[in-house]
Amino acid sequence: MDTPCEPLALETEERAKQLRTLLVVDDDAGPRQALFFLFKNDYQVLLAENGLKALDLVKSHAVDAAILDLRMPIMSGSEVLNQLKKLDPAIEVIILTPTKRSKQRAKLSVSAPVIT
């Protein structure tokens, strides 16, 4: 026999269905958690600590936008960007990096606008 859901649980579940999904990918837990808290009220936020986990999440969830760290081990942000666009060209992507403007910008080989 099914147990009735509490109204608050239903409300939260319904709200999650209405929110767009944001994927945050960063190998550093600090920025990853900060971005989660920044966007949790406006998006359903998925977190990944590396590019491989991010790609797995995109294969199992409809993702509207992603925030990527450019410099990560295993798979760089630019590699993740290219793979995300292959999986779903409609995903909007923002790439963050703590370094000064450098040659990294030139390494982004996807035809997408770059804001500096």
C-alpha positions as CSV (number, residue, x, y, z in Angstrom):
1,M,0.0,0.0,0.0
2,D,1.3,3.4,-1.0
3,T,1.8,5.9,1.8
4,P,0.6,9.5,1.1
5,C,3.3,12.0,0.4
6,E,3.6,15.0,2.6
7,P,2.5,18.3,0.9
8,L,6.0,19.8,1.4
9,A,7.6,16.9,-0.3
10,L,5.2,17.1,-3.3
11,E,5.7,20.9,-3.5
12,T,9.5,20.4,-3.5
13,E,9.2,17.6,-6.1
14,E,7.0,19.8,-8.4
15,R,9.3,22.8,-8.1
16,A,12.3,20.6,-9.1
17,K,10.4,19.5,-12.2
18,Q,9.8,23.2,-13.2
19,L,13.4,24.3,-12.7
20,R,16.0,24.2,-15.5
21,T,19.0,22.0,-14.8
22,L,22.5,23.4,-14.3
23,L,25.6,21.2,-14.3
24,V,28.6,22.5,-12.3
25,V,31.9,20.8,-13.0
26,D,35.0,21.6,-10.9
27,D,37.6,19.4,-9.4
28,D,37.8,21.8,-6.4
29,A,35.0,21.2,-3.9
30,G,35.0,24.9,-2.7
31,P,34.0,26.5,-6.0
32,R,31.7,23.6,-6.7
33,Q,29.8,24.0,-3.5
34,A,29.8,27.8,-3.8
35,L,28.2,27.6,-7.2
36,F,25.6,25.1,-5.8
37,F,24.6,27.5,-3.1
38,L,24.5,30.4,-5.5
39,F,22.2,28.7,-8.0
40,K,20.2,26.1,-5.9
41,N,17.1,28.3,-5.6
42,D,16.8,29.0,-9.3
43,Y,18.1,25.7,-10.9
44,Q,18.2,22.0,-10.2
45,V,21.9,21.8,-9.7
46,L,24.0,18.7,-10.6
47,L,27.6,18.5,-9.4
48,A,30.5,16.7,-10.9
49,E,34.1,16.6,-9.7
50,N,35.5,15.8,-13.2
51,G,34.7,15.7,-16.9
52,L,33.9,12.0,-17.0
53,K,31.3,12.2,-14.3
54,A,29.9,15.3,-15.9
55,L,29.4,13.4,-19.2
56,D,27.7,10.6,-17.4
57,L,25.3,13.0,-15.8
58,V,24.5,14.6,-19.1
59,K,23.7,11.2,-20.6
60,S,21.2,10.5,-17.8
61,H,19.7,14.0,-17.2
62,A,18.4,16.8,-19.4
63,V,20.9,19.6,-18.8
64,D,20.1,23.2,-19.9
65,A,23.4,24.8,-19.0
66,A,26.8,24.0,-17.5
67,I,29.6,25.9,-15.7
68,L,33.0,24.3,-16.2
69,D,36.3,24.8,-14.6
70,L,38.9,25.1,-17.4
71,R,41.8,23.5,-15.6
72,M,40.9,20.1,-14.3
73,P,42.7,16.7,-14.2
74,I,41.4,13.8,-16.2
75,M,39.6,16.0,-18.7
76,S,40.0,19.8,-19.2
77,G,37.1,22.1,-19.3
78,S,37.6,22.6,-23.1
79,E,37.5,18.8,-23.6
80,V,34.3,18.6,-21.6
81,L,32.9,21.5,-23.6
82,N,33.6,19.7,-26.9
83,Q,32.0,16.5,-25.6
84,L,29.0,18.3,-24.1
85,K,28.3,20.0,-27.5
86,K,28.5,16.6,-29.2
87,L,26.0,15.1,-26.8
88,D,23.7,18.2,-26.9
89,P,24.5,21.3,-29.0
90,A,21.8,23.3,-27.2
91,I,23.6,23.2,-23.8
92,E,24.7,26.7,-22.8
93,V,28.2,26.6,-21.3
94,I,30.2,29.0,-19.1
95,I,33.9,28.3,-18.5
96,L,35.6,29.6,-15.4
97,T,39.2,29.6,-14.5
98,P,41.2,31.3,-11.7
99,T,44.2,32.1,-13.9
100,K,44.9,35.4,-15.6
101,R,43.9,35.8,-19.2
102,S,46.3,33.6,-21.1
103,K,46.8,31.2,-24.0
104,Q,44.0,29.1,-22.5
105,R,41.4,31.2,-24.3
106,A,43.0,30.3,-27.6
107,K,42.7,26.6,-26.8
108,L,38.9,26.7,-26.8
109,S,38.2,25.1,-30.2
110,V,34.4,25.2,-30.3
111,S,32.6,27.8,-32.3
112,A,30.9,29.5,-29.4
113,P,31.2,33.1,-28.2
114,V,33.9,33.7,-25.6
115,I,33.4,36.7,-23.2
116,T,36.5,38.0,-21.6
